[in-house]
Amino acid sequence: MNSDVVYQVVKALPIEEQKLLWDKLKKDSEISPKLNSPKKVKVFTKEKALKYLLENVFNNRKRQTKTLL
């Protein structure tokens, strides 16, 4: 039996059975495939974004010290 045969069998299962099978495989398997898990994206509020820009990008004091050195 190869992965293609298993794949076809799993696809033939109802969705609930597929979920149960996946749960069992996750518990039993030491090797879990790295699926396309969602990347953690930093979500900035408008206020946090403005604060970051003002402190880090548009900060005149940092620019002045860089140019003086």
Secondary structure as GFF3:
##gff-version 3
##sequence-region A 1 69
A	DSSP	alpha_helix	3	12	.	.	.	ID=ss1
A	DSSP	alpha_helix	15	28	.	.	.	ID=ss2
A	DSSP	alpha_helix	46	52	.	.	.	ID=ss3
A	DSSP	pi_helix	53	57	.	.	.	ID=ss4
A	DSSP	alpha_helix	60	68	.	.	.	ID=ss5
###
